[in-house]
Amino acid sequence: MSTRCENCGFEGGIDPLCPACGHPIDPHAENVPAPAYPVVDAGVPAVEDSTVDRRVVVLTDPAGTTHVSRLSVLFRLILAIPQLFVLWVVGIAVVVVMVIAWWVALFTARVPAWAYDFLGWYTALYARVMSYLYLLVDKWPSFGDPAAVGRATAVPTTDQSAVVVRFPGPERLNRLAVFFRVVLIVPVYVVAYVLSLGGSIALFFVWLVVLILGRVPTPVFDGLAAAVRYQVRYNAYAFLLTSAYPSGLFGDPVAPADPAGTAGTADPAVPAVPAEVPDAVPVAPRRTPGARWVVIALLVLGVLSPVAEVVALVALVGSQSNDSAADADTQLYRAYLALSSVPQAHCASGAGQFDCVKRFDGRFAARVQSFDDAVGGIDFPSDVDSRVSTAHSDDAKLAADLRALSEAPTPEAYAVLVRSGSLTTDANTVDADVEALHRQLVSDF
């Protein structure tokens, strides 16, 4: 016998659950658990209904706007570490499941139910963890809260979950949109990423304010809740959980029943909550000027964050360059000091004088070579490379002159080398090279 669903008005259902929304329609099926999203009969081809709202609904308990536990807030980051670790570990499996779901949806125009359930669970867990981390709720997020993922067409009146996420349910997808999903999500990815950066920066200031006041200011609550909801909608769209393009960063259009937007909800699927009872049920982010400014502040902070990182990186590189130049100059001074400390030759006149002078020249040539090796081991800044190369060349000339003198066979040959060579000029050139290199290094400080 055909019956009519009291929830959505569907007629003709013969199963205990409505094939359109999953609501129990059989009087004897009151204890049948409702699914987390509308059920679609697998035997009936799914047809997209443009009038159905496919947006993901994220509701947050506003009790934090009146009172939060300061002790929980004080250690919030530490308390959130286990959940953040789970998100990271499970995220590996999410990537695999998402790839499988994409291929299946590309050929069948539908995400498998098991993949939808898993990706939906992960997205809901992400919403709870981020809401907890951003101080929106005091309740520690559970790993598998059955009340945290609700049906899109009904609002639980006895929901004990601090954060409720509702998905539209498996639907027939546009294969072309599935194929280009990676391209389509780029704009919203940028926005979500900027929000994440801004939230990370603002979190410290929010933490300090909440710790002092013992509550979350209402504009801050609504602004952060809107940011979390946008990130959740981005994840849901990327995971093919919905065909609705992420929106509502500054709030969804308000319900007709609440034109002023004071009910604490902006989603027609969620009943209006009286403003005087802020913690009646989890609510959607309110559209208020204060919340809008909070979201704008998050975006500005998110945009400025990479700029600040670049400036800091440039400053750090400059500082390291200055330190490098100072260190190179110190090492150069020590090497030159060792070269200049060659003891003077004291060769007595007589038969062994000539050999004594040649031994001194040989030792001096070895000292020049040691100086050149020391210069080669210094990590100079790149802007003095040409001067370092010139210094190496001049050092080699001076060392060669000294070795030639140390190898002279006779005093006469030694005298010829002294008169015809450029020993004095080469020695002065080495001194000039060191002085020029020192001046340029000092200018880099």
ZAMARGU-4260 file (C-alpha; in steps of 0.2 Angstrom, whole numbers, plus 5000, padded with zeros to 4 digits):
<rodrens>
0) 5000/5000/5000 | 5007/5017/4995 | 5011/5030/5009 | 5016/5048/5010 | 5032/5053/5019
5) 5028/5066/5032 | 5045/5073/5031 | 5047/5077/5012 | 5030/5073/5005 | 5036/5059/4994
10) 5022/5048/4989 | 5022/5030/4982 | 5035/5023/4994 | 5032/5005/5000 | 5048/5003/5010
15) 5049/5006/5029 | 5061/5021/5024 | 5057/5035/5012 | 5067/5032/4996 | 5069/5051/4994
20) 5075/5057/5012 | 5077/5041/5022 | 5063/5046/5035 | 5053/5032/5042 | 5036/5031/5034
25) 5030/5014/5041 | 5021/5016/5058 | 5029/5000/5063 | 5046/5006/5058 | 5048/5020/5072
30) 5064/5012/5079 | 5073/5010/5062 | 5088/5021/5062 | 5089/5035/5050 | 5104/5035/5038
35) 5116/5049/5039 | 5110/5056/5023 | 5095/5054/5011 | 5093/5036/5004 | 5091/5034/4985
40) 5084/5018/4978 | 5098/5010/4968 | 5086/5003/4956 | 5079/5020/4951 | 5090/5031/4940
45) 5095/5046/4950 | 5090/5063/4943 | 5098/5079/4949 | 5085/5091/4956 | 5091/5109/4955
50) 5079/5114/4969 | 5087/5103/4981 | 5100/5112/4992 | 5116/5102/4990 | 5127/5112/5002
55) 5135/5104/5017 | 5127/5110/5033 | 5139/5113/5048 | 5131/5117/5064 | 5141/5122/5080
60) 5135/5123/5098 | 5136/5142/5103 | 5138/5138/5121 | 5156/5144/5120 | 5150/5162/5118
65) 5144/5162/5136 | 5156/5151/5145 | 5171/5140/5142 | 5183/5130/5153 | 5199/5141/5155
70) 5209/5125/5160 | 5204/5117/5144 | 5208/5133/5134 | 5225/5134/5142 | 5230/5117/5136
75) 5220/5116/5120 | 5234/5113/5108 | 5241/5099/5119 | 5223/5091/5120 | 5221/5092/5101
80) 5237/5083/5097 | 5229/5065/5097 | 5215/5071/5085 | 5227/5080/5074 | 5238/5065/5073
85) 5223/5054/5068 | 5218/5066/5055 | 5236/5065/5048 | 5237/5046/5048 | 5219/5043/5042
90) 5223/5057/5028 | 5234/5044/5020 | 5220/5032/5018 | 5208/5046/5013 | 5220/5050/4998
95) 5218/5032/4992 | 5199/5031/4994 | 5197/5048/4986 | 5207/5042/4970 | 5196/5026/4969
100) 5180/5036/4972 | 5185/5048/4958 | 5188/5034/4945 | 5172/5026/4950 | 5162/5042/4949
105) 5170/5046/4932 | 5163/5030/4925 | 5147/5028/4935 | 5143/5046/4939 | 5141/5041/4958
110) 5153/5039/4973 | 5152/5021/4980 | 5142/5021/4997 | 5156/5014/5007 | 5168/5028/5000
115) 5155/5041/5003 | 5153/5035/5021 | 5172/5035/5025 | 5175/5052/5017 | 5160/5059/5025
120) 5166/5052/5042 | 5183/5060/5039 | 5176/5077/5034 | 5165/5077/5050 | 5180/5072/5061
125) 5190/5087/5053 | 5176/5099/5057 | 5175/5093/5075 | 5194/5094/5077 | 5196/5111/5069
130) 5181/5118/5079 | 5189/5111/5095 | 5206/5118/5090 | 5199/5135/5086 | 5190/5136/5103
135) 5173/5135/5096 | 5168/5121/5107 | 5174/5114/5124 | 5169/5096/5120 | 5184/5085/5116
140) 5180/5078/5098 | 5176/5060/5098 | 5183/5049/5084 | 5166/5042/5079 | 5152/5052/5086
145) 5136/5045/5078 | 5127/5061/5081 | 5140/5072/5072 | 5134/5067/5055 | 5116/5070/5053
150) 5103/5069/5039 | 5101/5084/5028 | 5082/5084/5029 | 5079/5083/5047 | 5086/5093/5062
155) 5088/5082/5078 | 5081/5090/5093 | 5090/5080/5106 | 5107/5081/5098 | 5122/5080/5110
160) 5135/5083/5098 | 5144/5100/5099 | 5147/5100/5080 | 5135/5093/5068 | 5139/5090/5049
165) 5126/5085/5037 | 5129/5080/5019 | 5116/5079/5005 | 5120/5061/5002 | 5126/5051/4987
170) 5119/5059/4971 | 5121/5058/4952 | 5137/5068/4948 | 5141/5077/4932 | 5155/5067/4924
175) 5163/5082/4916 | 5163/5091/4933 | 5171/5075/4941 | 5185/5075/4927 | 5189/5093/4930
180) 5187/5093/4949 | 5205/5096/4952 | 5205/5111/4941 | 5188/5117/4948 | 5194/5117/4966
185) 5209/5128/4963 | 5201/5144/4967 | 5192/5138/4983 | 5208/5129/4988 | 5217/5146/4988
190) 5204/5153/4999 | 5204/5139/5011 | 5223/5139/5012 | 5223/5158/5015 | 5210/5155/5029
195) 5220/5141/5036 | 5236/5152/5037 | 5226/5167/5044 | 5217/5156/5057 | 5234/5149/5063
200) 5241/5166/5066 | 5225/5173/5074 | 5223/5158/5085 | 5236/5164/5098 | 5226/5181/5100
205) 5210/5172/5101 | 5217/5160/5113 | 5223/5174/5124 | 5206/5183/5123 | 5196/5168/5127
210) 5208/5164/5142 | 5205/5181/5149 | 5186/5182/5146 | 5182/5164/5149 | 5171/5164/5134
215) 5172/5167/5115 | 5166/5184/5109 | 5151/5181/5098 | 5158/5190/5082 | 5174/5179/5084
220) 5164/5163/5086 | 5153/5167/5071 | 5168/5172/5060 | 5179/5157/5065 | 5163/5145/5063
225) 5161/5152/5045 | 5179/5149/5041 | 5178/5131/5047 | 5162/5128/5038 | 5170/5135/5022
230) 5185/5123/5024 | 5173/5108/5027 | 5163/5113/5011 | 5180/5113/5002 | 5184/5096/5008
235) 5167/5089/5004 | 5168/5096/4986 | 5185/5089/4984 | 5180/5072/4990 | 5165/5072/4978
240) 5153/5072/4993 | 5143/5086/4985 | 5140/5094/4969 | 5138/5111/4977 | 5152/5123/4974
245) 5159/5129/4991 | 5151/5145/4996 | 5145/5155/5011 | 5161/5161/5017 | 5153/5177/5024
250) 5137/5167/5028 | 5123/5159/5018 | 5107/5168/5013 | 5096/5170/5029 | 5080/5160/5030
255) 5064/5170/5027 | 5058/5166/5045 | 5073/5176/5051 | 5076/5191/5040 | 5087/5200/5052
260) 5099/5185/5054 | 5097/5186/5073 | 5092/5168/5075 | 5110/5161/5074 | 5107/5152/5058
265) 5108/5156/5039 | 5103/5139/5032 | 5085/5136/5027 | 5087/5118/5032 | 5090/5123/5050
270) 5075/5130/5060 | 5077/5147/5068 | 5084/5148/5085 | 5078/5162/5096 | 5092/5174/5100
275) 5088/5173/5119 | 5092/5155/5119 | 5109/5154/5111 | 5113/5137/5116 | 5096/5128/5112
280) 5104/5118/5098 | 5120/5119/5087 | 5118/5133/5075 | 5125/5139/5058 | 5137/5154/5058
285) 5127/5171/5060 | 5129/5184/5047 | 5134/5199/5057 | 5145/5214/5053 | 5157/5208/5067
290) 5158/5190/5060 | 5162/5198/5042 | 5176/5208/5049 | 5183/5193/5058 | 5183/5183/5041
295) 5191/5198/5032 | 5205/5199/5046 | 5208/5180/5043 | 5210/5183/5025 | 5221/5198/5027
300) 5232/5188/5039 | 5233/5173/5028 | 5238/5184/5013 | 5251/5194/5023 | 5258/5178/5031
305) 5268/5172/5015 | 5274/5190/5012 | 5280/5191/5030 | 5289/5174/5027 | 5297/5181/5011
310) 5303/5197/5020 | 5310/5186/5034 | 5318/5174/5023 | 5327/5189/5013 | 5332/5197/5030
315) 5339/5180/5036 | 5348/5177/5020 | 5355/5195/5021 | 5360/5192/5039 | 5369/5175/5034
320) 5378/5184/5020 | 5384/5197/5032 | 5390/5184/5044 | 5398/5175/5030 | 5408/5190/5024
325) 5414/5194/5042 | 5419/5176/5044 | 5428/5176/5028 | 5437/5192/5032 | 5443/5185/5049
330) 5450/5169/5040 | 5458/5180/5027 | 5467/5191/5040 | 5473/5175/5050 | 5480/5168/5034
335) 5489/5184/5029 | 5496/5186/5046 | 5504/5169/5045 | 5511/5173/5028 | 5518/5189/5035
340) 5526/5181/5050 | 5540/5173/5040 | 5556/5175/5050 | 5570/5185/5042 | 5585/5176/5035
345) 5601/5177/5045 | 5614/5169/5034 | 5632/5172/5039 | 5644/5177/5026 | 5655/5163/5020
350) 5654/5147/5010 | 5637/5142/5016 | 5628/5159/5014 | 5621/5155/4996 | 5613/5139/5002
355) 5606/5147/5017 | 5598/5161/5006 | 5591/5147/4994 | 5583/5138/5009 | 5575/5153/5015
360) 5567/5157/4998 | 5561/5139/4997 | 5553/5141/5014 | 5545/5157/5009 | 5538/5149/4993
365) 5530/5135/5003 | 5523/5148/5015 | 5515/5157/5000 | 5508/5141/4994 | 5501/5138/5011
370) 5493/5155/5011 | 5485/5152/4994 | 5478/5135/5000 | 5471/5144/5015 | 5462/5157/5004
375) 5455/5143/4993 | 5447/5135/5009 | 5438/5151/5014 | 5419/5152/5010 | 5419/5169/5002
380) 5403/5178/4997 | 5399/5176/4978 | 5402/5194/4975 | 5420/5193/4978 | 5424/5178/4967
385) 5433/5188/4954 | 5445/5195/4967 | 5448/5178/4974 | 5452/5171/4957 | 5465/5186/4954
390) 5473/5183/4971 | 5475/5164/4967 | 5484/5169/4951 | 5495/5182/4959 | 5500/5170/4973
395) 5505/5157/4961 | 5516/5169/4952 | 5525/5174/4968 | 5527/5156/4974 | 5535/5152/4957
400) 5547/5167/4958 | 5553/5161/4975 | 5555/5143/4970 | 5565/5148/4955 | 5577/5157/4966
405) 5578/5142/4978 | 5583/5131/4963 | 5597/5143/4956 | 5613/5133/4953 | 5625/5147/4956
410) 5626/5164/4964 | 5627/5172/4947 | 5612/5163/4941 | 5603/5169/4957 | 5608/5187/4953
415) 5602/5186/4935 | 5585/5180/4941 | 5583/5194/4954 | 5588/5207/4941 | 5577/5200/4927
420) 5562/5194/4937 | 5547/5203/4945 | 5549/5196/4963 | 5546/5213/4971 | 5532/5218/4960
425) 5523/5201/4963 | 5525/5202/4981 | 5517/5220/4981 | 5503/5213/4970 | 5499/5200/4983
430) 5498/5213/4997 | 5487/5224/4986 | 5475/5209/4982 | 5473/5205/5001 | 5469/5223/5004
435) 5456/5225/4990 | 5448/5209/4996 | 5447/5215/5013 | 5439/5231/5008 | 5426/5223/4998
440) 5422/5210/5012 | 5420/5225/5024 | 5408/5233/5013 | 5397/5217/5013 | 5395/5218/5032
</rodrens>
